[in-house]
């Protein structure tokens, strides 16, 4: 296809992160008005390490909209 190997690895990293994000367990609270994500969820840890984002910030913003 003509994509450089370094670009391929970036694409694979993003796809892997998206797949891990899809496996996250989000727990509903207060009749669906709130939610939480376990800080020990391995999929969240993998997602954050693949994309280089802060674990606590991602855990917070997955459950809070602004």
C-alpha positions in Angstrom: 0.0 0.0 0.0 3.0 2.2 0.4 2.7 3.1 4.1 6.0 3.5 5.9 6.7 1.1 8.7 6.8 3.8 11.3 3.4 5.0 10.2 2.1 1.4 10.2 3.1 1.0 13.9 1.4 4.3 14.8 -1.8 3.1 13.0 -1.6 -0.3 14.8 -1.1 1.4 18.2 -4.2 3.6 17.6 -6.3 0.6 16.5 -5.1 -1.5 19.5 -6.0 1.4 21.8 -9.5 1.6 20.3 -10.0 -2.1 20.8 -8.9 -1.9 24.4 -11.3 1.1 24.9 -14.1 -1.1 23.6 -13.3 -3.7 26.3 -13.5 -1.3 29.2 -16.1 -2.1 31.9 -18.1 1.0 32.7 -20.3 0.6 35.7 -23.6 2.5 35.9 -24.6 4.3 39.1 -27.6 6.1 40.4 -30.1 4.7 37.8 -27.8 5.5 34.9 -27.2 9.1 35.9 -23.5 8.5 36.7 -20.9 5.9 35.9 -17.4 4.8 37.0 -14.4 3.0 35.6 -12.3 0.8 37.9 -8.8 2.3 38.3 -7.4 -1.3 38.1 -9.0 -2.1 34.7 -6.2 -3.5 32.6 -7.9 -2.3 29.4 -7.8 1.3 30.6 -4.1 0.9 31.5 -3.3 -0.5 28.1 -5.3 2.3 26.4 -3.5 5.0 28.3 0.0 3.5 27.7 -0.6 3.0 24.0 -1.7 6.6 23.5 0.5 8.2 26.1 -2.3 9.8 28.1 -2.6 10.1 31.9 -4.5 7.3 33.5 -6.4 9.3 36.1 -7.5 12.0 33.6 -8.8 9.4 31.2 -10.6 7.6 33.9 -12.3 10.9 35.0 -13.2 12.2 31.5 -14.7 8.9 30.4 -17.4 9.4 33.0 -17.8 13.2 33.0 -18.9 15.3 30.2 -18.3 18.9 29.8 
